[in-house]
Amino acid sequence: MRQPLVGAVPEYTVGADEVPWVLGTQLTTQCGPLARAAEGSSVLFIEAHDFARRMPYHHHKLTLLFAAMRQFGDRLRTEGYDVHYIKANTFEAGLKRFFEDNADTTLVSMRSPSYGAERRFRELVDAVGGAIRFVENELFVSTRQAFDEWATDDGSFKHEQFYRWMRRESGVLMDGDEPLGGEWNFDEHNREFPPEEWRAPPIPSIDYDDRTKETAAWVADTFDTWGRTEGFRWPVTREQARDTLRHFVDERLPAFGPYQDAIRHDDWAMAHALLSCALNVGLLHPVEVIEAVESAYHECEDVALASAEGCIRQLLGWREFIRHVYRHTMPELATANALGAPHDLPEFYWTGETDMRCVAQTVEDVHTRGYAHHIQRLMVLANFATLWGVEPSELNEWFHATFVDAYHWVTTPNVVEMGQYGHGAFATKPYVSSANYVDRMSDYCADCRYDPDSNTGSDACPFNALYWDFLDRNETPLRSNHRMGLMYSHVDSKRDSEEMDRLRQRVERLRELAARGGL
């Protein structure tokens, strides 16, 4: 049975009158109620459809969720479980049908990490006259109690401190009490741009059965989705997820570290793991991924410590960190808007129709696969939205709808806080930049109609004027930030030379162009 590495899960059993309720993001027998249920016991799935109509979700996202649930249900049947797989418009309707035939049963389910889910499910079960109990969600590396005991009382959270604590507590990449290699973080080694002759490792291929293909077609016919309907490429079974993990460790991990922050317009995957979907629906456990990466470092001379540490930091550190910060800052985090950003999300986030090549290409990547890697998310999509002044909840909703690995607990801290500096829980400054960063870490600017080296004029990259305008209009909350001092000395210089007036005029012109669909 898989267990978190940090913190202890309270012991429990699943009684003869109890039935595990498997949610669509908990597709595992490695832990949770299914790992404790008797052989051949009953299991409940509810495939609720109304949620899929709440927003224009990416076709691949809904295909992933429904196909993975159906495949997991089929697998459990072949293993001898008595599977109750109920399709209904709502969870309440599905629960009502189940309890009509199983009145004396108590459901057992792992807590969903999304805010309010446990309370809402409890209300629905009560409304239909049933009973349910919730247990610890074991699909993480640390328990809630462990984090809560570590966290300070002032409401602020520091990822680097948390990550080091997790390394010490788990023993991952440790040499006694010290980190392997003498450094905790090799991030500075992971910011290179590959030479022109570098070729990314091959992308794993997946063969889908008729069950998955039929589900993809059904999603296209049933729901008003966004994104391409063809080209689905994500694992929907445990076997496919494990094959993807093995492929990453064997083929892609050696090249992962140095170029993990780089972007090439014709290489959507680079050397990234492509495991977030499988992790977020439970087909992989984060501990098994961490163990596989750590073992590869020790056993394979081609895997550098910087590559192994960079990957493990995302799982042992960042994924755990944002899950817990989300718990501690909801519901305020969902609507946080510390900078008072007032603008709507530009239409080109949905259409991709903009001359800014970095934005257009990244939106096209998301439209094609429901995926773009972390630097595209942070330094292209979230960066532009923050500079533009997009209200954070609008961008968060867009990410939630369009990315295959997006769930509320994932996007809200990453988008609202990290991406848009909306709350103050852990971001120490806005992660914004002019065109300089995109030009340095990507090849987008080379063939773009806009000039990354110009601030004003019709050919100047919009990121530049927007960057200085962002600093100008947010001076009151930001100037006192010690990490922003140098930037505000440049703002002062631009004001003294009257360049700021020209930059403001350029921003006004950019907003006019965007309103006409001409940016």
MILUM-803026 format. One record per residue: x, z, y of N, C-alpha, C, CB in turn. Coordinates in steps of 0.001 Angstrom, whole numbers, plus 500000, padded with zeros to 6 digits. Glycine has a CB too. Layout:
N
XZYXZYXZYXZY;...
//
This chain:
519
500840500000498804500000500000500000500878500000501250499049501223500004;500578499088502183501324499039503436500882500187504339501123497675504146;501838500837504968501566501925505887502357501706507175501918503289505245;501864502225508297502672502171509523504015502857509310501922502829510701;505043502382509992506367502972509883506504504230510731507416501966510286;505697504332511777505799505459512709504453506158512780506251504986514125;504418507408512345503175508160512301502566508116510907502186507617513330;501753509111510600501126509222509281499638508938509385501363510619508677;499125508182508417497696507908508331497035509023507527497426506513507684;495996509670508051495306510711507280494833510167505933494107511267508076;495036510948504890494625510520503562493101510475503462495205511458502492;492613509475502758491177509386502496490950508541501258490420508791503711;489768508645500718489362507834499578488079507096499935489166508710498305;487758506096499144486503505371499290485632505742498102486730503817499375;484526506417498391483671506941497334482845505869496650482763507985497889;482212506259495553481402505323494781480187504822495556480951505975493496;479719505606496529478554505209497326478966504592498665477647506418497569;480236504230498792480746503650500028481191502206499792481914504493500580;481009501368500806481351499953500715482263499595501887480067499061500711;483448499056501621484296498584502720483628497432503472485670498139502185;483605497535504792483152496441505643484395495796506233482166496940506770;484655494548505847485850493838506269485519492987507487486414492965505120;486118493315508612485942492516509819486846491283509757486249493359511087;486541490303510580487260489042510535488708489114510963486571488070511373;489123490243511542490524490435511919491207491458511018490624490875513378;490592491734509858491139492738508931491162492200507508490313494040508989;491659490990507351491586490287506073492772490653505190491538488769506294;492726491858504640493861492359503875493420493290502760494833493074504787;494167493244501682494040494251500621495263495163500620493869493573499234;496170494961501573497406495740501601497199497156502115498430495043502452;496147497359502886495912498663503480494435498782503816496790498873504742;494049499931504343492658500127504726491745500423503541492161498915505448;490441500398503751489488500742502689489632499892501431488091500609503209;489913498607501580490024497751500390491184498177499497490199496287500803;492251498694500086493390499131499292493084500409498526494599499338500181;492011501089498892491646502355498267490370502259497434491478503413499324;489662501146497539488407500988496806488682500743495325487577499831497395;487725501131494502487866500936493057487837499453492712486753501680492298;488485499100491628488494497717491175487071497244490901489365497564489917;486729496062491416485397495514491203484329496094492099485003495718489807;484714496857493126483724497487494003483089496465494940484371498613494818;482026496884495609481342496026496569482123495950497876479920496539496827;482005494799498533482658494563499820481684493800500704484006493774499648;481634494168501996480730493500502930481510492657503938479860494533503663;481058491413504117481473490563505229480214490189506007482246489278504725;480312490185507338479229489650508163479820488567509054478537490778509018;479408487340508799479846486208509606478796485995510700480041484908508725;479043486632511855478102486558512968478457485364513854478112487876513792;477449484612514254477684483347514949477460483405516459476802482301514371;476662484361516934476346484376518360477574484574519238475346485459518647;478561485359518758479751485596519587480459484279519891480722486573518883;480379483334518955481079482063519124480434481175520176481133481329517810;479280481584520661478586480817521702478736481450523080477111480686521360;479466482551523175479572483266524446480448482543525461480117484648524209;481390481759524983482277481017525868482771479790525113483474481905526357;483362478834525803483830477616525122485137477863524379484016476475526132;485047478523523249486237478819522459486895477537521959485881479723521278;488187477615521743488902476494521156488385476255519735490434476756521155;488211474989519408487739474631518067488639475231516990487678473105517911;489955475219517204490864475726516198490749477238516053492286475341516540;490405477934517123490245479381517042489068479736516147490053479985518439;487936479087516367486770479380515539486983478910514103485522478721516127;487641477781513927487954477321512569488820478342511853488664475953512604;489831478850512534490701479868511946489901481088511501491782480286512945;489084481620512390488355482847512082487374482655510925487610483332513315;486552481621511004485536481433509971486156480992508646484502480408510429;487140480100508686487766479653507444488515480795506767488721478485507716;489241481604507549489987482714506956489045483740506338490874483384508008;487924484043506990486948484965506411486392484408505103485804485234507404;485999483156505110485406482568503908486424482497502775484857481170504211;487638482126503089488669482066502061488956483450501484489949481460502632;488980484470502334489252485821501856488107486321500974489471486777503042;486870486019501383485732486382500543485799485718499183484436486013501228;486167484429499171486311483709497900487404484340497035486632482222498156;488495484694497663489596485314496912489159486627496269490800485561497834;488437487450497020487998488730496471487030488527495297487331489578497568;486184487526495382485282487241494251486082486921492994484336486064494589;487109486078493140487911485712491971488670486907491416488889484602492329;488897487916492247489587489125491803488625490178491269490395489708492942;487334489842491221486368490728490585485554491609491505487059491573489650;485699491477492811484904492271493739483479491735493811485545492274495136;482558492626494100481160492248494336481010492003495843480149493372493822;481137490739496230481222490385497644479838490104498213482133489168497840;479465490846499254478253490583500029478695489815501278477481491929500404;478529488513501277478951487691502411477698487206503120479849486484501953;477416487830504266476176487576504986476465486745506227475481488898505368;475777485638506364475844484818507570474601485103508405475953483291507221;474806485414509665473684485794510530474032485442511965473354487312510399;473021485393512818473285485140514230474031486289514883471989484889514966;473668487523514501474267488697515123474723489687514061473275489365516082;475600490586514463476019491647513556474832492538513208477156492481514180;473966492798514174472806493656513898471927493047512815471982493881515177;471683491737512897470866491077511879471543491146510517470600489614512265;472856490961510478473572491050509218473545492446508633474988490608509401;473719493451509479473666494829509011472277495192508488474065495779510132;471237494706509169469882494986508727469645494431507332468869494405509706;470090493198507099469929492585505778470683493383504724470420491126505791;471870493844505041472645494589504053471973495906503702474054494845504570;471565496665504705471012497989504434469608497929503845470993498806505702;468902496822504012467606496677503340467773496723501827466925495361503757;468896496221501325469155496214499881470093497335499439469741494881499473;470701498037500415471692499063500064471485500289500945473145498516500221;470275500839500880469873501888501815470710503158501695468427502226501602;471202503454500512471932504713500305473450504552500436471602505276498933;473867503415500949475290503118501059475843503525502427475536501630500815;477086503976502433477814504214503678478927503184503790478389505665503734;478967502480504897480039501526505132481310502252505585479610500484506181;482458501697505221483751502221505662484537501063506261484540502894504476;485013501236507472485715500142508143486875500672508959484759499354509039;487953499884509017489033500212509948488555499964511376490312499377509641;489022500792512281488668500625513689489191499302514216489219501784514527;488360498595514951488839497423515672489664497898516862487653496514516133;490779497211517176491560497612518350490898497258519679492916496973518292;489853496433519666489200496027520908488298497138521440488388494745520690;488368497354522737487659498452523386486149498358523152487958498460524886;485548499486522787484101499582522642483557499087521324483459498838523719;484395498464520489483885497885519242483362498966518300484982497073518545;484115500044518149483669501112517243482348501701517705484728502217517147;482210501977518992480964502532519518479802501566519311481113502862521007;480042500294519580478978499299519440478550499128517990479432497960520003;479511499067517076479151498933515666478404500171515168480407498695514817;478801501330515624478105502549515223476652502524515720478843503796515769;476451502051516945475096501947517489474248500969516680475143501509518956;474852499842516303474106498841515527473726499375514156474929497559515372;474649500069513506474352500646512189473256501696512316475625501270511560;473348502539513338472298503541513562470948502880513800472656504438514753;470957501762514543469695501087514888468974500551513664469958499950515856;469712500198512611469063499667511403468930500728510322469849498475510858;469223501985510667469022503075509721470115503238508686467749502883509030;471316502733508962472410502837508013473402503921508387473119501523507903;474498503967507649475545504951507892476903504253507817475461506125506865;477855504729508625479188504140508650480204505191509050479244502942509614;481408505068508543482530505868509047483710504943509298482919507005508041;484484505298510316485627504497510709486916505237510381485564504155512206;487915504471509962489207505047509597490298504357510415489480504900508061;491490504924510350492625504403511098492873502935510757493879505234510813;493162502154511801493545500767511584495026500734511209493260499894512853;495302500368509972496665500417509451497411499086509602496637500817507996;496834498139510320497462496838510494498434496812511677496399495778510681;499043497963511932500027498092513002501224498872512484499415498787514247;502257498962513301503489499629512884503472501101513241504694498959513517;502609501485514169502544502879514594501090503319514665503242503076515961;500875504611514524499522505153514602499183505537516045499376506374513671;497907505681516292497475506112517623498029507490517954495945506124517715;497985508392516976498458509755517213499940509779517559498197510625515991;500715508971516854502156508953517129502433508503518554502883508035516140;501765507439518996501985506975520361501519508016521370501260505648520598;500365508605521131499811509564522087500710510783522237498415509999521654;501391511161521156502315512285521245503591511892521992502660512800519844;503958510591521905505145510122522629504867509925524116505645508816522024;503684509448524455503368509034525824503450510208526792501973508409525882;503865509919528017503928510931529065502538511174529634504903510507530181;502417512209530428501115512590530979500797511923532304501057514070531152;501736511164532869501506510612534202500798509266534192502805510474534918;500444508761533002499683507516532917500518506265533049498641507502533957;501845506395533117502708505216533204503427505033531869503738505353534378;503738503788531544504342503477530258505511502518530481503294502864529281;506609502780529793507789501938529911508109501350528542508999502741530470;508075500012528469508265499373527179509635499645526591508055497897527306;510690499568527380512031499746526826512201501132526218513085499518527906;511659502151526862511726503496526308510942503586524995511188504516527320;509765502980524987508949502980523774509655502246522638507584502337524048;510225501089522949510892500288521929512058501052521308511384498967522527;512854501718522113513974502485521577513467503631520706514853503027522719;512394504252521129511803505332520326511317504790518985510633506004521086;510683503627519007510211503024517760511385502666516843509370501769518057;512465502184517383513646501873516575514176503158515912514756501210517455;514279504212516694514794505469516131513863506025515058514984506511517242;512571506003515353511605506582514423511488505776513132510246506684515086;511594504463513223511421503599512063512717503334511316510818502300512488;513858503461512010515138503145511405515447501668511348515187503697510048;514633500837511976514825499387511939516005498991512825513540498653512391;516919498190512264518117497728512967518902498885513580517733496735514054;519031499951512793519759501128513257520977501381512371518838502364513271;522006501952512970523184502435512267523286503919512564524490501660512696;522623504711511722522500506131512027521606506323513228523873506760512279;522145506959514254521375507195515478521599506115516532521732508547516058;522423505127516223522757504103517199522227502738516764524269504043517406;521918501879517726521422500548517365522535499694516780520814499850518587;522185498863515821523159497931515274523728497047516385522520497067514171;525011496833516355525660496011517368525943496730518665524830494831517650;525525497991518757525814498785519940524907498544521127527184498542520348;523919497645520980522980497372522066521558497447521528523254495982522706;520663497942522365519253498014521979518556496668522147518534499077522805;519000495907523098518244494743523532519208493589523808517398495071524791;518987492474523117519846491307523300519141490211524100520289490761521943;518232490619524964517436489647525705518306488706526536516449490364526605;519398489213527080520266488367527904520929487257527095521334489215528575;520994487434525776521579486400524915520550485340524521522174487036523659;519302485563524901518203484716524428517573483890525541517143485568523774;518367483505526532517834482782527680518552481457527914517932483640528920;519026480847526869519745479593527000518781478410526919520823479482525917;519207477294527501518457476048527334519249475160526387518204475330528714;518590474594525378519338473850524359519947472570524907518436473518523189;521073472149524347521643470851524732520740469721524279523051470672524139;520904468569524881520023467442524605520010467064523134520435466254525429;521129467229522447521205466802521042520599467823520080522652466546520659;520242469022520563519687470045519670518314469623519158519588471403520395;518094469834517889516803469539517280516231470811516675516935468431516207;514986471077516983514331472273516461514159472161514956512968472489517141;514137473291514255513883473273512813512496472705512520514014474692512222;512279472221511294510977471643510966509848472657511063511009471055509577;508674472150511416507471472976511507506838473056510123506459472398512555;506384474219509687505783474318508357504511473479508262505474475779508019;504314472862507119503101472078506880502195472850505931503444470671506297;500900472673506107499919473387505292498925472377504732499186474491506122;498673472461503442497649471633502802496365472441502701498113471145501392;495286471896503256494008472615503274493073472093502193493341472491504650;492304472991501613491326472599500608490020472194501282491085473744499605;489058471782500469487777471322501006487048472431501761486894470798499880;487226473670501340486563474802501995486947474859503479486936476135501291;488224474740503761488683474798505148488271473559505920490194474961505200;488384472396505294487997471161505975486504471161506306488346469943505108;485693471643505392484250471715505642483943472706506756483498472112504361;484685473801506796484474474789507863484824474201509218485311476053507607;485924473464509294486318472825510554485247471852511036487656472089510386;484679471076510117483624470130510484482368470871510925483303469193509307;482041471955510226480864472756510586481022473371511976480629473865509542;482205473863512299482456474417513633482229473349514698483895474979513733;482748472149514455482590471063515426481126470701515632483365469831514972;480327470748514575478917470373514658478038471491515225478413469979513288;478492472739515099477624473887515387477842474483516763477834474949514360;479062474455517262479392475179518487479917474230519563480426476271518197;479700474639520802480183473883521961481597474349522262479245474072523212;482580473734521598483953474205521675484766473413522690484607474126520314;485943473935522981486943473281523837488121472910522949487397474214525036;488903471957523357490102471598522615489837470538521563490690472816521967;490916470025521023490808468990520009490239469543518718492159468358519754;489464468715518043488907469129516761489817468735515600487525468521516568;490705467784515820491623467377514757492947468125514923491853465833514777;493792468027513889495133468590513989495236470077513752495674468297515303;494238470697513127494315472135512828495524472395511938493004472640512138;496305473482512252497545473682511519497895475162511286498664473015512257;496913476052511277497206477482511164496837478010509771496445478271512250;497571479002509269497267479540507936495924480262507911498373480494507486;495163480036506838493857480688506689493761481460505384492738479656506759;494812481470504591494848482264503371496111483111503360494782481360502116;496093484129502538497273484982502386498461484160501897496984486142501408;498250483280500956499330482462500431499935481573501516498827481609499275;499085480941502328499581480101503409500352480917504441498426479370504077;499867482120504734500542482977505702501920483399505187499684484215506009;502006483743503925503302484140503355504260482954503321503118484714501933;503743481766503022504595480571503047505128480319504457503813479336502544;504277480525505472504705480331506855505765481346507242503513480429507803;505623482585506785506635483608507039507954483235506374506156484978506537;507902482819505119509134482432504421509817481248505122508826482071502949;508996480305505563509548479145506258510243479573507549508441478120506562;509640480478508280510263480951509516511597481627509221509327481923510256;511609482527508268512832483273507966513930482344507459512549484368506930;513565481395506613514563480522506005515017479384506925514013479946504731;514086478824507692514366477595508431514481477776509947513298476600508142;513734478708510514513591478744511964514261479956512620512137478731512318;514312481070511908514887482288512485516329482107512957514829483405511473;517203481396512213518581481248512709518672480605514091519381480428511734;517708479757514427517732479078515733516827479751516758517317477625515571;516152480818516377515131481402517245515709482040518507514346482431516479;516720482870518350517166483722519435517592483030520712518261484517518969;518620482184520671519186481673521931518183480927522802520337480761521630;517241480223522183516363479330522948514907479802522983516423477936522364;514676481082522735513287481528522645512553481470523977513237482930522111;513268481453525098512629481365526412512590479935526955513353482259527395;513183478990526237513280477621526742512013476821526429514506476919526142;511762475803527255510587474943527099511053473490527133509518475220528221;510647472712526141510877471264526168509538470565525999511886470819525052;509309469562526818507974468976526900507518468350525591507939467942527987;508466467895524767508107467210523525508358468062522292508877465920523408;508455469381522473508771470272521362507960471556521517510301470579521306;506699471497521134505779472605521417506136473891520678504373472202521058;506775473785519515507027474969518697508437475519518858506781474649517253;509391474673519327510790475086519386511166475753518054511039476060520592;511694476988518086512004477694516836511171478968516710513507478036516768;510003478970517327509161480167517304508563480394515925508047480057518343;508131481629515686507681482044514349506343481441513954507584483545514285;505436481259514911504095480722514658503314481614513694504190479295514095;503505482915513821502883483884512920501804484732513578503929484782512354;501614484587514894500701485499515599499271485400515087500725485211517089;498822484189514740497461484041514215497278484828512930497138482568513970;498228484651512002498133485332510710498215486844510877499238484849509768;499045487316511792499138488751512050497838489300512628500294489042513001;497245488578513550496094489111514275494793489051513501495928488378515549;494774488349512360493592488406511491493863489192510215493129486997511137;495068489719510067495363490585508933495952489904507718494150491265508532;496197488603507776496769487917506619498231488302506399496651486405506795;498899488731507441500237489303507349500219490688507977501290488391508043;501023491574507450501191492896508052502476492872508876501236494030506957;502474493433510074503686493386510889504899494022510217503436494066512197;504664495026509382505793495671508706506469494700507744505325496928507949;505696493875507035506330492936506107507115491853506858505269492285505203;506654491486508045507405490523508849508707491158509340506556490029510048;508633492378509832509830493087510295510826493237509159509460494471510865;510338493617507989511228493792506843511894492473506448510454494364505654;511122491388506482511682490084506116512762489647507101510575489028506054;512534489872508389513510489479509407514759490350509317512893489578510816;514560491649509146515717492547509042516539492219507795515257494025509006;515878491949506682516597491588505459517376490296505643515624491449504288;516759489332506339517449488062506577518713488275507399516519487070507288;518659489158508370519857489440509163520978489998508285519529490429510294;520643490922507397521657491552506560522166490622505464521101492811505940;521323489687505025521666488873503854522114487451504186520489488807502939;521817486971505395522110485581505736523030485531506946520809484794506012;524198484961506770525167484927507863524737484012508996526512484490507347;523748483136508743523272482234509796522337482926510785522562481047509176;521835484107510429520903484828511298521684485806512163519820485574510464;521800485484513437522518486353514371521680487579514695522875485593515665;522349488654515056521646489880515423520713489641516604522645490990515756;521140488811517552520287488546518718518979487878518309521028487664519732;519017487018517304517789486375516831516895487380516124518118485207515890;517474488176515234516684489165514500516094490203515454517548489856513430;516919490705516359516432491727517295515368491164518230517596492297518116;515555489917518692514562489325519585513208489190518929515027487979520059;513189488828517652511925488717516930511316490089516672512131487978515609;512129491027516204511630492369515888511136493069517140512723493208515215;511797492829518280511343493465519523509898493076519856512272493079520688;509537491830519550508166491392519835507145492114518969508041489891519629;507525492457517740506585493097516810506649494616516863506859492633515396;507837495155516698508005496607516693507822497189518088509382496981516148;508183496394519087508084496852520462506842496365521172509280496422521220;506860495087521607505835494613522534504421494645521960506159493220522962;504211494127520749502861494083520185502279495495520052502877493381518812;503096496425519588502630497811519476502365498412520850503658498663518721;503265498137521778503170498705523121501879498286523808504370498282523962;501587496988523807500395496542524537499113497000523841500396495012524675;499149497146522531497970497662521831497648499079522302498194497643520303;498670499932522422498434501317522824498130501433524315499641502174522475;498844500668525152498554500706526587497118500259526847499546499813527369;496672499257526114495282498803526217494328499962525957495007497651525225;494588500737524904493713501878524603493647502861525762494194502598523347;494817503098526352494910504139527371494372503691528732496346504579527515;494270502401528972493894501934530310492524501261530365494929500976530815;491890501082529227490536500536529243489530501645529546490204499858527893;488389501298530209487940499950530569488460499442531928486442499923530581;489191500305532668489627499907534011490496498653533992490390501044534667;491314498515532960492252497393532913491537496044532946493112497486531665;490392495958532312489699494669532187489300494098533544488460494823531315;489022494952534506488569494485535823489593494772536920487238495140536181;490787495200536538491800495558537529492216494340538347493024496175536843;492445494590539635492838493517540551493581494148541720491592492695541048;494747494720541393495469495534542369495829494784543638496713496071541751;496047493480543543496431492690544718495230492046545400497425491614544319;494035492326544906492834491780545543492748490268545497492775492223546960;493220489664544411493201488197544289491758487701544277493946487734542998;491389486747545173489976486394545351489558485045544779489657486409546785;490497484244544279490184482836544022489726482577542586491394481982544324;488925481517542444488491481066541129489645480366540415487273480123541248;489565480347539089490551479620538296490411478127538577490378479917536778;491493477438538925491395475996539190490855475238537980492765475435539586;490085474203538253489451473428537192490478472789536262488561472355537793;491694472538536773492668471855535917493172472733534774493840471390536748;492855474014534765493154474825533579492297474374532390492914476330533876;491155473790532679490296473265531619490546471779531362488835473488531975;490833471026532416490952469569532261492386469086532096490341468883533447;493350469855532603494740469410532600495039468345533635495097468894531253;494081468072534517494241466984535483494919467482536757492877466360535818;496237467515536712497058467886537857498375467143537750497285469428537924;498990466863538899500287466190538913501445467156538671500484465478540236;501162468453538628502209469421538290502467469302536791501797470899538692;503591468711536445503839468373535040503887469612534146505144467600534914;504452470702534642504550471904533815503172472437533460505358472982534533;502266472452534438500911472949534175500142471966533305500155473195535496;500216470687533645499482469676532882499912469652531420499684468298533502;501225469700531182501728469634529809501376470891529029503239469428529806;501459472056529680501132473294528985499649473357528650501534474500529828;498795472947529582497359472911529282497087471926528145496543472518530545;497795470802528135497631469846527041498059470455525707498439468572527323;499140471226525703499558471915524482498469472851523989500853472696524721;497882473619524905496821474548524521495595473777524048496453475474525699;495241472720524743494092471911524351494289471309522962493850470802525375;495523470920522639495811470269521365495808471253520202497148469565521434;496371472460520400496588473362519275496064474776519484498032473427518977;495599475094520693495243476480520975496470477373521077494312477008519905;497596476785521444498845477544521420499803477024522483499500477468520029;500521477937523099501722477668523888502561478925523764501392477307525415;503879478806523822504674480003523550504722480927524762506091479614523134;505365482073524601505199483180525539505685482860526945505924484384525029;506725482043527095507204481728528441506263480742529126508632481152528387;505699479817528388504673478943528966503483479776529443504211477881527932;503114480766528667501980481622529044502285482423530307501626482576527895;503478483035530326503816483943531426504285483211532679504887484908530981;505233482275532515505911481721533679505362480377534149507354481575533378;504424479813533402503728478620533892502278478982534194503803477456532852;501515479336533170500077479549533350499759480787534182499407479665532004;500318481933533801500032483159534555500745483153535904500451484396533745;501946482604535954502695482534537210501915481744538260504077481894536980;501481480547537892500750479751538883499463480454539303500429478353538323;498729481013538338497465481685538675497698482853539620496761482177537404;498771483589539403499072484726540292499443484239541682500216485584539714;500284483220541765500652482667543070499427482107543788501718481570542909;498529481488543044497322480901543624496343481971544093496643479988542611;496432483151543483495520484240543822494259484249542989495153484162545261;494384483874541707493224483842540814492814485264540447493535483021539536;491542485526540489491017486836540087491383487064538620489455486922540302;492069488183538288492656488332536953491682488201535791493314489643536861;490465488700535936489541488634534800489171487191534459488275489437535102;489225486294535444488935484883535157490028484270534284488793484084536467;491285484543534638492378484027533816492351484659532439493730484284534489;492045485938532360491975486627531074490915485994530174491674488118531281;489774485678530746488710485042529970489144483672529463487438484910530813;489865482918530303490347481603529881491312481729528706491032480881531052;492260482644528797493182482862527682492423483265526420494219483939528044;491468484158526579490699484650525432489983483502524728489681485713525879;489465482565525489488703481464524910489594480399524293487824480838525960;490750480141524882491487478926524543492637479118523558492019478327525780;493133480322523386494275480546522495493808481041521130495254481555523116;494381480463520089493946480808518739494303482237518355494553479853517746;495319482816518972495737484170518614495235485222519602497246484234518528;494296484856520453493875485730521558492674486592521172493534484893522794;492807487887521437491715488853521314491791489755522536491806489684519967;490729490459522818490677491201524073491822492197524190489351491925524199;492165492858523085493252493847523133494609493175523347493277494674521838;494704491883523006495951491144523169496075490600524589496032489997522152;495055489891525036495179489198526312495105490127527511494114488161526426;494296491160527448494039491949528653495310492592529216493015493027528352;496103493297528435497358493813529014498373492722529315497981494818528077;498414491679528496499380490610528728499049489784529960499453489711527522;497771489513530189497356488658531298497132489467532570496083487897530935;496274490464532504495900491208533705497066492008534260494738492136533408;497820492654533374498911493507533843500254492765533901499036494722532939;500725492288532764502029491623532748501998490322533535502470491352531313;500957489530533325500884488225533952500508488258535417499921487391533228;499603489191535807499081489155537175499245490461537949497637488795537140;499996491408537384500298492638538106499011493299538608501248492348539284;498026493359537716496702493756538158496411495234538161495727493111537335;497198496035537418496812497430537223497880498419537652496475497663535790;499105498225537192500173499162537492500536500071536338499795499984538655;499968499824535159500228500691534014501665500592533519499282500352532890;502218499367533504503588499236533002504406498166533719503556498928531538;503782497193534347504554496159535044505232496773536269503638494965535463;506532496545536392507281497144537499507345496232538719508686497485537048;506956494971538547506883494031539659506074492822539192508319493606540150;505586492003540130504916490769539706505908489816539041504242490078540910;505514489243537907506367488242537248506011486871537807506192488273535682;506522486618538999506259485352539678507589484708540045505376485565540946;507561483401540197508768482700540612508377481405541284509704482435539415;509322480852542004509170479504542552509460478503541442510119479274543781;509627477241541830509940476209540836511302476421540198509887474835541474;512118477247540784513491477414540306513535477841538840514223478437541163;512694478804538456512713479286537072512283478183536107511798480514536917;511183477516536418510679476463535534511710475339535411509333475906536062;512377475021536512513391473963536496514584474361535639513855473642537922;514943475623535678516105476095534916515808476209533423516566477443535449;514593476618533054514295476922531661513456475854530973513591478233531574;513215474724531624512427473667530995512957472308531438510922473810531348;512401471258530825512704469894531269511497469260531959513145469028530077;510539470081532370509330469571533014509625468878534348508347470707533235;510521469468535119510679469027536511511324467646536624511512470037537278;512059467231535598512825465982535692511948464775535989513583465744534408;510801464690535367509916463537535556508628463893536286509581462925534220;508654465018536994507452465440537727507370464711539070507455466980537948;506169464477539511505983463817540804506415464719541960504520463406540983;506445466039541718506834466985542763508321467339542663505980468259542670;508911467640543829510331467955543934510521469471543862510930467385545253;511216469970542824511378471423542703512298472022543766511914471761541337;513027471191544483513972471694545485513407471690546901515232470873545452;512156471250547063511548471191548398510426472215548513511009469773548692;510346472839549689509308473837549952508097473247550664509877474966550777;508322472301551538507233471715552322507323470198552254507281472199553796;506251469553552672506167468106552572505289467719551390507568467486552434;504790466511551401503799466083550403504358466034548990503258464725550768;505681465911548839506284465847547511506854467183547046507370464811547498;506737468222547859507312469520547507506530470168546376507337470446548728;507240470786545436506563471463544325505652472554544856507585472056543335;504375472585544448503447473610544924503901475030544635502107473394544312;504647475238543551505088476594543218505902477203544366505924476583541922;506633476387545100507544476929546113506798477521547309508494475842546592;505951476727547943505197477257549076504282478396548645504377476150549734;503679478260547462502794479319546969503562480619546735502105478876545671;504799480507546285505612481698546039505836482486547328506961481304545421;506269481780548377506533482489549628505248482963550286507304481597550587;504179482212550131502884482646550650502395483884549907501851481516550537;502624483941548602502249485111547806502960486360548333502589484885546310;504251486255548550504999487400549077504517487773550470506499487094549106;504229486782551277503778487018552647502447487764552677503650485693553395;501489487277551925500146487876552004500042489205551259499118486910551447;500997489489550356500963490750549606502078491702550042501078490472548107;502497491568551284503610492387551761503301493882551690503960492004553187;502098494274552050501772495709552106501961496398550760500335495903552577;501423495881549673501639496576548397503004496345547757500593496162547436;503735495303548185504936494931547442506258495246548136504889493492547152;506295495278549463507592495405550148508306496697549764507398495353551671;507598497764549534508238499049549214508775499106547793507258500177549419;508444498113546972508952498065545603510448497748545651508177497001544747;511263498629545069512717498468545187513214497182544522513425499671544571;512423496642543603512830495403542925512497494158543754512152495308541557;511823494358544892511413493224545717512179493143547029509937493305546002;513123494048547236513809494116548522514501492824548924514808495212548491;515237492218547991515956490993548312515000489880548695516817490559547137;513904489768547980512945488703548274512342488870549664511835488681547220;512090490117550055511494490305551383512515490115552504510875491694551484;513779490231552196514768489863553216514714488352553461516204490298552780;514427487572552407514260486123552579512962485816553327514267485409551206;511932486587553062510669486397553789510897486622555276509569487357553258;511615487672555611511907487963557019512647486808557671512731489248557143;513601486228556944514365485104557490513470483909557751515492484710556541;512534483663556846511635482525557018510679482756558176510850482264555733;510294483989558408509441484279559558510221484070560862508895485728559478;511465484524560853512278484395562062512507482932562422513620485104561878;512605482077561441512888480662561699511609479824561807513777480100560593;510447480470561738509131479826561789508852478952560560509023478982563048;509740479035559555509470478278558323508212478787557638510664478367557359;507925480095557781506742480649557127505469479970557608506654482148557375;505418479596558867504235478893559371504057477559558650504346478666560893;505135476848558427505052475572557716504651475784556255506396474829557793;505129476873555668504757477182554284503266477509554177505597478359553752;502753478246555151501320478565555136500487477300555282500974479560556260;500930476403556136500215475138556300500243474319555010500822474327557452;501375474355554332501479473647553051500495474229552029502926473725552506;500362475538552000499427476175551064497993475784551398499582477712551098;497651475758552671496303475320553060496046473900552572496123475397554595;497045473044552695496916471666552228496766471615550708498129470837552668;497501472448549994497396472487548530495997472899548089498434473452547942;495408473838548803494052474279548440493036473173548724493670475567549215;493254472419549775492375471276550054492500470226548951492714470650551429;493722469952548520493936468975547451493280469436546152495438468741547230;493428470709545845492843471238544609491325471139544638493269472695544391;490731471396545789489272471320545904488759469912545656488826471795547277;489599468908545941489216467512545723489727466972544389489740466647546855;490369467840543601490906467384542330492145466545542464489883466619541601;492914466747543551494063465889543805495397466592543813493886465213545083;495477467776543204496737468529543250497665468022542132496474470076543102;
//
